[in-house]
Amino acid sequence: MSIDAIDRRLLAATQAGLPLTPEPYAELGRWLDLGEEEVIDRLASMQARGVIRRIALAPNHDALGLPANGVSVWDVLDSEVERLGPQVGALAFVGHCCLRPRFLPLWPYNLFAMLHGAGREEVEEKRAVIARLLGPACRGQDILYSTRILKKTGMRLKKTEP
């Protein structure tokens, strides 16, 4: 996967986030001496090529009134996880959901789902919904609560020498 100098400049300009303006792509274009359509096309091309996965918000859950955050971990039967995982990920209250390798014998969990709530009780209620959805395909579960935020930024490019 390679990117040209303009793509690199575009990535560098967006690594702290999009400009908070009514027309962020036009603003990026002004910064980089590009047209708005070229900015949009280049971002779409990089996404299609797998250079970037997505353009998304990174909300501050504390500021949104959701200070309780926990990653729920699930030991789901391998024969069922590909079917059930997307159902868990589609739940409106799941921040993100991913399939991960197990590290037996110490870590049997293969499905992770991030949950947010106003308090731990709300997070536990959401975890119970997932447990019901997974049913007998789930052999075990746990939750790891956040104690502080360590990173809320996107990617950072390494500086390269010309």
Backbone as CSV, one residue per row, in Angstrom:
resi,resn,N_x,N_y,N_z,CA_x,CA_y,CA_z,C_x,C_y,C_z
1,MET,0.845,-1.168,0.000,0.000,0.000,0.000,0.896,1.239,0.000
2,SER,0.694,2.101,-0.950,1.497,3.314,-0.973,0.584,4.527,-1.125
3,ILE,1.104,5.641,-0.658,0.381,6.903,-0.795,1.336,7.923,-1.402
4,ASP,0.766,8.886,-2.102,1.610,9.921,-2.684,1.774,11.076,-1.690
5,ALA,2.534,12.070,-2.082,2.842,13.195,-1.195,1.586,13.966,-0.797
6,ILE,0.628,14.074,-1.704,-0.604,14.804,-1.385,-1.427,14.028,-0.365
7,ASP,-1.540,12.715,-0.543,-2.253,11.890,0.442,-1.587,12.000,1.810
8,ARG,-0.255,11.978,1.844,0.471,12.091,3.109,0.164,13.431,3.775
9,ARG,0.134,14.517,3.001,-0.187,15.837,3.558,-1.622,15.856,4.083
10,LEU,-2.528,15.202,3.357,-3.926,15.133,3.780,-4.056,14.350,5.082
11,LEU,-3.375,13.237,5.185,-3.395,12.453,6.422,-2.796,13.247,7.583
12,ALA,-1.713,13.942,7.323,-1.088,14.746,8.378,-2.030,15.856,8.840
13,ALA,-2.758,16.448,7.903,-3.680,17.539,8.239,-4.890,17.059,9.027
14,THR,-5.228,15.774,8.925,-6.423,15.252,9.599,-6.120,14.395,10.819
15,GLN,-4.855,14.183,11.144,-4.554,13.262,12.241,-5.017,13.779,13.595
16,ALA,-5.263,15.068,13.731,-5.826,15.585,14.987,-7.343,15.714,14.883
17,GLY,-7.909,15.293,13.765,-9.350,15.374,13.556,-9.681,16.322,12.423
18,LEU,-10.917,16.248,11.970,-11.382,17.163,10.925,-11.607,18.545,11.527
19,PRO,-11.460,19.584,10.728,-11.765,20.920,11.252,-13.239,21.016,11.642
20,LEU,-13.512,21.665,12.752,-14.886,21.803,13.233,-15.525,23.027,12.593
21,THR,-15.865,22.863,11.339,-16.508,23.907,10.546,-17.677,23.283,9.803
22,PRO,-18.578,24.124,9.285,-19.706,23.571,8.520,-19.271,22.806,7.267
23,GLU,-18.100,23.126,6.718,-17.610,22.467,5.502,-16.165,21.997,5.726
24,PRO,-15.991,20.933,6.488,-14.619,20.521,6.853,-13.754,20.125,5.661
25,TYR,-14.334,19.512,4.635,-13.531,19.088,3.491,-13.090,20.283,2.662
26,ALA,-13.925,21.292,2.567,-13.534,22.527,1.877,-12.422,23.226,2.655
27,GLU,-12.532,23.218,3.984,-11.491,23.830,4.821,-10.160,23.101,4.652
28,LEU,-10.185,21.788,4.644,-8.958,21.021,4.392,-8.379,21.378,3.032
29,GLY,-9.257,21.507,2.043,-8.813,21.889,0.713,-8.111,23.241,0.719
30,ARG,-8.642,24.194,1.469,-7.997,25.509,1.560,-6.621,25.388,2.204
31,TRP,-6.518,24.559,3.238,-5.227,24.379,3.914,-4.183,23.781,2.967
32,LEU,-4.652,22.873,2.095,-3.735,22.086,1.267,-3.696,22.528,-0.193
33,ASP,-4.432,23.599,-0.501,-4.526,24.097,-1.876,-5.112,23.028,-2.817
34,LEU,-6.180,22.420,-2.342,-6.916,21.414,-3.118,-8.381,21.807,-3.151
35,GLY,-9.100,21.294,-4.115,-10.542,21.500,-4.137,-11.235,20.557,-3.158
36,GLU,-12.430,20.942,-2.721,-13.194,20.115,-1.783,-13.430,18.717,-2.351
37,GLU,-13.800,18.627,-3.628,-14.060,17.316,-4.248,-12.811,16.437,-4.267
38,GLU,-11.633,17.052,-4.497,-10.414,16.260,-4.503,-10.125,15.708,-3.103
39,VAL,-10.369,16.510,-2.073,-10.183,16.032,-0.702,-11.094,14.832,-0.451
40,ILE,-12.369,14.977,-0.806,-13.334,13.886,-0.599,-12.929,12.655,-1.404
41,ASP,-12.553,12.850,-2.670,-12.158,11.719,-3.517,-10.917,11.010,-2.985
42,ARG,-9.940,11.779,-2.517,-8.709,11.172,-2.001,-8.987,10.377,-0.721
43,LEU,-9.796,10.933,0.169,-10.139,10.192,1.384,-10.899,8.915,1.049
44,ALA,-11.843,9.008,0.116,-12.604,7.828,-0.297,-11.684,6.783,-0.929
45,SER,-10.736,7.225,-1.744,-9.799,6.298,-2.381,-8.920,5.612,-1.340
46,MET,-8.436,6.393,-0.372,-7.596,5.777,0.665,-8.405,4.783,1.495
47,GLN,-9.673,5.080,1.708,-10.518,4.137,2.449,-10.743,2.874,1.622
48,ALA,-11.021,3.034,0.343,-11.254,1.867,-0.529,-10.012,0.989,-0.634
49,ARG,-8.820,1.593,-0.577,-7.564,0.843,-0.672,-7.111,0.288,0.664
50,GLY,-7.813,0.634,1.741,-7.447,0.132,3.056,-6.373,0.949,3.750
51,VAL,-6.021,2.108,3.207,-5.039,2.973,3.863,-5.628,3.525,5.154
52,ILE,-6.898,3.924,5.091,-7.637,4.321,6.286,-8.864,3.428,6.386
53,ARG,-9.272,3.120,7.605,-10.432,2.247,7.786,-11.734,3.014,7.715
54,ARG,-11.725,4.202,8.328,-12.975,4.942,8.416,-12.694,6.369,8.837
55,ILE,-13.695,7.190,8.680,-13.693,8.539,9.228,-14.825,8.538,10.237
56,ALA,-14.479,8.776,11.498,-15.477,8.611,12.546,-15.253,9.608,13.671
57,LEU,-16.282,9.784,14.469,-16.190,10.600,15.666,-15.542,9.800,16.786
58,ALA,-14.839,10.483,17.656,-14.297,9.872,18.873,-14.885,10.660,20.040
59,PRO,-16.107,10.283,20.462,-16.778,11.074,21.493,-16.101,10.961,22.856
60,ASN,-16.230,12.025,23.618,-15.779,12.020,25.005,-16.983,11.575,25.827
61,HIS,-16.989,10.324,26.243,-18.156,9.762,26.920,-18.433,10.427,28.261
62,ASP,-17.395,10.855,28.957,-17.613,11.577,30.214,-18.420,12.845,29.964
63,ALA,-18.042,13.607,28.927,-18.738,14.849,28.607,-20.177,14.591,28.157
64,LEU,-20.435,13.398,27.643,-21.784,13.028,27.217,-22.624,12.462,28.362
65,GLY,-22.072,12.432,29.555,-22.802,11.904,30.711,-22.748,10.398,30.829
66,LEU,-21.721,9.785,30.222,-21.563,8.323,30.267,-20.184,7.971,30.822
67,PRO,-19.947,8.253,32.109,-18.619,8.040,32.671,-18.271,6.581,32.974
68,ALA,-19.254,5.691,32.999,-18.981,4.268,33.244,-18.718,3.591,31.905
69,ASN,-17.513,3.062,31.745,-17.111,2.437,30.490,-16.480,1.096,30.795
70,GLY,-16.914,0.087,30.084,-16.334,-1.222,30.293,-16.310,-2.016,29.010
71,VAL,-15.241,-2.757,28.823,-15.200,-3.675,27.688,-15.676,-5.024,28.214
72,SER,-16.785,-5.480,27.634,-17.308,-6.789,28.014,-16.607,-7.825,27.142
73,VAL,-16.209,-8.917,27.764,-15.496,-9.977,27.054,-16.287,-11.270,27.185
74,TRP,-16.338,-12.018,26.091,-17.229,-13.165,25.998,-16.491,-14.359,25.414
75,ASP,-16.729,-15.513,25.976,-16.208,-16.778,25.467,-17.348,-17.425,24.687
76,VAL,-17.380,-17.157,23.378,-18.465,-17.630,22.513,-17.962,-18.808,21.686
77,LEU,-18.789,-19.819,21.568,-18.429,-20.983,20.752,-17.936,-20.531,19.384
78,ASP,-16.808,-21.098,18.956,-16.252,-20.729,17.657,-17.247,-20.966,16.525
79,SER,-18.081,-21.968,16.651,-19.064,-22.281,15.610,-20.190,-21.245,15.541
80,GLU,-20.324,-20.393,16.555,-21.420,-19.423,16.613,-20.968,-17.969,16.578
81,VAL,-19.691,-17.703,16.834,-19.251,-16.315,17.010,-19.388,-15.486,15.731
82,GLU,-19.175,-16.082,14.564,-19.311,-15.330,13.300,-20.770,-14.928,13.049
83,ARG,-21.694,-15.696,13.554,-23.125,-15.370,13.413,-23.569,-14.380,14.480
84,LEU,-23.146,-14.599,15.724,-23.625,-13.786,16.839,-22.882,-12.469,17.005
85,GLY,-21.605,-12.449,16.657,-20.816,-11.229,16.817,-21.429,-10.017,16.127
86,PRO,-21.808,-10.122,14.860,-22.437,-8.976,14.195,-23.751,-8.541,14.858
87,GLN,-24.475,-9.483,15.452,-25.707,-9.118,16.161,-25.388,-8.291,17.407
88,VAL,-24.327,-8.664,18.107,-23.904,-7.879,19.269,-23.450,-6.497,18.804
89,GLY,-22.639,-6.458,17.755,-22.145,-5.191,17.230,-23.235,-4.267,16.730
90,ALA,-24.371,-4.828,16.335,-25.486,-4.020,15.820,-26.337,-3.415,16.929
91,LEU,-26.131,-3.835,18.172,-26.914,-3.264,19.273,-26.586,-1.779,19.408
92,ALA,-27.597,-0.955,19.548,-27.418,0.500,19.569,-26.483,0.969,20.674
93,PHE,-26.397,0.242,21.766,-25.585,0.688,22.904,-24.157,0.157,22.883
94,VAL,-23.793,-0.619,21.881,-22.436,-1.154,21.790,-21.566,-0.158,21.024
95,GLY,-20.519,0.352,21.705,-19.635,1.331,21.081,-18.842,0.735,19.938
96,HIS,-18.241,-0.386,20.152,-17.593,-1.155,19.090,-17.488,-2.603,19.561
97,CYS,-17.364,-3.483,18.587,-17.373,-4.911,18.869,-16.343,-5.569,17.963
98,CYS,-15.563,-6.475,18.510,-14.565,-7.128,17.672,-14.311,-8.567,18.118
99,LEU,-13.868,-9.337,17.152,-13.468,-10.720,17.365,-11.967,-10.711,17.609
100,ARG,-11.525,-11.379,18.662,-10.112,-11.412,19.028,-9.689,-12.853,19.280
101,PRO,-8.394,-13.121,19.137,-7.926,-14.487,19.424,-7.943,-14.770,20.919
102,ARG,-8.186,-16.008,21.231,-8.099,-16.470,22.618,-6.615,-16.684,22.952
103,PHE,-6.270,-16.576,24.226,-4.928,-16.911,24.689,-5.080,-17.903,25.838
104,LEU,-5.349,-19.139,25.432,-5.580,-20.208,26.401,-4.277,-20.612,27.062
105,PRO,-4.316,-21.026,28.299,-5.502,-21.270,29.116,-5.943,-20.040,29.923
106,LEU,-5.187,-18.957,29.876,-5.471,-17.817,30.754,-6.597,-16.904,30.258
107,TRP,-6.774,-16.787,28.952,-7.739,-15.829,28.403,-8.624,-16.528,27.379
108,PRO,-9.814,-16.983,27.794,-10.676,-17.747,26.893,-11.593,-16.886,26.020
109,TYR,-11.548,-15.578,26.168,-12.535,-14.696,25.530,-12.167,-14.379,24.084
110,ASN,-13.176,-14.461,23.211,-12.941,-14.203,21.792,-13.822,-13.100,21.216
111,LEU,-14.785,-12.597,21.964,-15.657,-11.525,21.483,-15.608,-10.386,22.496
112,PHE,-15.340,-9.190,22.012,-15.230,-8.011,22.873,-16.290,-7.004,22.444
113,ALA,-16.950,-6.353,23.398,-17.947,-5.321,23.092,-17.810,-4.187,24.112
114,MET,-17.597,-2.971,23.624,-17.439,-1.808,24.501,-18.807,-1.271,24.881
115,LEU,-18.989,-1.051,26.190,-20.272,-0.571,26.719,-20.039,0.713,27.511
116,HIS,-20.988,1.639,27.419,-20.913,2.916,28.131,-22.234,3.137,28.855
117,GLY,-22.170,3.811,29.999,-23.389,4.117,30.731,-23.170,5.225,31.739
118,ALA,-24.278,5.713,32.287,-24.211,6.759,33.305,-23.614,6.215,34.600
119,GLY,-23.713,4.919,34.802,-23.146,4.264,35.977,-22.932,2.800,35.671
120,ARG,-22.261,2.114,36.572,-21.989,0.692,36.341,-23.264,-0.130,36.279
121,GLU,-24.287,0.285,37.009,-25.559,-0.453,36.966,-26.122,-0.458,35.537
122,GLU,-26.056,0.670,34.863,-26.546,0.741,33.477,-25.701,-0.134,32.555
123,VAL,-24.395,-0.119,32.758,-23.513,-0.961,31.949,-23.832,-2.434,32.183
124,GLU,-24.090,-2.801,33.425,-24.424,-4.193,33.736,-25.754,-4.605,33.097
125,GLU,-26.705,-3.681,33.028,-27.972,-3.985,32.348,-27.731,-4.260,30.867
126,LYS,-26.862,-3.493,30.261,-26.538,-3.706,28.843,-25.800,-5.025,28.655
127,ARG,-24.924,-5.337,29.589,-24.207,-6.621,29.514,-25.190,-7.780,29.611
128,ALA,-26.233,-7.633,30.421,-27.244,-8.693,30.556,-28.004,-8.901,29.249
129,VAL,-28.233,-7.823,28.503,-28.901,-7.936,27.196,-28.040,-8.776,26.255
130,ILE,-26.739,-8.507,26.253,-25.832,-9.279,25.396,-25.812,-10.740,25.827
131,ALA,-25.790,-10.979,27.117,-25.776,-12.366,27.617,-27.013,-13.116,27.135
132,ARG,-28.170,-12.450,27.168,-29.397,-13.108,26.681,-29.311,-13.377,25.184
133,LEU,-28.748,-12.425,24.424,-28.626,-12.608,22.975,-27.702,-13.789,22.667
134,LEU,-26.594,-13.900,23.382,-25.641,-14.981,23.121,-26.150,-16.334,23.600
135,GLY,-26.942,-16.326,24.655,-27.558,-17.551,25.150,-26.554,-18.645,25.425
136,PRO,-26.916,-19.896,25.106,-26.056,-21.032,25.435,-24.756,-21.084,24.624
137,ALA,-24.626,-20.236,23.591,-23.372,-20.206,22.833,-22.255,-19.544,23.626
138,CYS,-22.618,-18.872,24.723,-21.638,-18.202,25.575,-21.268,-19.099,26.746
139,ARG,-19.968,-19.392,26.869,-19.481,-20.262,27.939,-18.906,-19.495,29.118
140,GLY,-18.722,-18.182,28.959,-18.168,-17.380,30.033,-18.102,-15.925,29.628
141,GLN,-17.999,-15.047,30.625,-17.962,-13.626,30.351,-17.310,-12.884,31.503
142,ASP,-16.898,-11.666,31.225,-16.365,-10.781,32.256,-16.473,-9.373,31.710
143,ILE,-16.111,-8.406,32.527,-16.096,-7.020,32.077,-14.899,-6.329,32.714
144,LEU,-14.245,-5.519,31.924,-13.083,-4.758,32.375,-13.470,-3.283,32.331
145,TYR,-13.609,-2.680,33.498,-14.015,-1.273,33.570,-12.826,-0.347,33.411
146,SER,-13.058,0.742,32.684,-12.031,1.767,32.521,-11.899,2.553,33.815
147,THR,-10.676,2.932,34.117,-10.450,3.794,35.279,-10.025,5.194,34.846
148,ARG,-9.473,5.304,33.611,-9.150,6.618,33.062,-8.938,6.483,31.561
149,ILE,-9.014,7.605,30.864,-8.816,7.636,29.416,-7.341,7.866,29.147
150,LEU,-6.752,7.011,28.343,-5.348,7.156,28.003,-5.146,7.737,26.608
151,LYS,-6.095,7.526,25.700,-5.938,8.020,24.339,-7.304,8.260,23.736
152,LYS,-7.489,9.403,23.147,-8.718,9.715,22.419,-8.360,10.457,21.144
153,THR,-7.399,9.919,20.412,-6.969,10.551,19.176,-6.908,9.507,18.081
154,GLY,-6.823,9.979,16.868,-6.669,9.086,15.731,-5.207,8.730,15.525
155,MET,-4.906,8.275,14.332,-3.550,7.851,14.024,-2.585,9.028,14.033
156,ARG,-1.328,8.714,14.159,-0.251,9.693,14.075,0.767,9.169,13.081
157,LEU,1.089,9.970,12.085,2.087,9.587,11.097,3.484,9.784,11.647
158,LYS,4.372,8.879,11.289,5.774,9.059,11.619,6.345,10.068,10.639
159,LYS,7.211,10.894,11.150,7.862,11.866,10.258,8.852,11.115,9.396
160,THR,8.884,11.479,8.121,9.838,10.856,7.212,10.777,11.916,6.695
161,GLU,11.986,11.513,6.419,12.970,12.428,5.846,12.771,12.482,4.357
162,PRO,12.977,13.668,3.727,12.819,13.779,2.272,13.869,13.018,1.505
